[in-house]
């Protein structure tokens, strides 16, 4: 019987070259497949002066920036909603860019099966982002409200508790919308939480209109944050200031969600999130 051919030998150089290429490929692969689905729950306390005693410890759940359906499987959107609802917040707010609007179509995707599961004891409210307006502002608002999600556009609602109240207000998007803060805000002593998709609004707010806390999204945490370099892309006129988390703006604090979706499907050092903001009396 003839001898079987010997197995080909792999040189040490080839092994090292393969290992090096694998190491170089790992960060992009993790960026694409890993962190974009590694959702975290961010817990943040915010102290507010003159907060009504009945709202000390009040918990607001925030979810933002689905950019559905681009890079956003329905199952992951439902998972994010379930993760937030498991925290049992008193109120849930959605701070814009539900849809992805920079497409050739103005057809609004059906999001009702996804948002139908949202509920909180004091309700669920949302504001619009730049992508809804770029897509189809009227159609997007109608679609969301048909799914049981009231949208506040230059408007407000009140949450009552033990004879006291706080105002949940919203202004339109500053990029493509028409913010009219005087319709949503007043100069009264009423504690006010403002929903505004783009955190840059905080820099030019009319100081005569009371805001105690603003909740925003839009910047996606910078999406790719490199060591010693910082965020590679933050869609803000103020650099990394409003990249993520609690930021102290010129007149009031702003909490910036990193969002659930990743329009460019890239996350590195900026995990997607849902957030629970707890109000505390100062």
Secondary structure, DSSP 8 states (H G I E B T S, - for coil): -----------HHHHHHHHHHHHHHHHHHHHHHTGGG--EEEEEEEEETT--GGGTT-EEEEE----BTTT--HHHHHHHHHHHHTT--SEEEEES--B---SS-------HHHHTT---TT-EEEE--HHHHHHHHHHHHHHHHHTT-EE-SSEEEEEEETTEEEEEEE---TTTS---HHHH--SSS--EEEEEEEGGGGGG--TTS--SEEEEESSGGGSBEETTTEES---STTTTTTSSEEEE-SSSEEEE---S--TTS--BS---EEEEEEEEE-
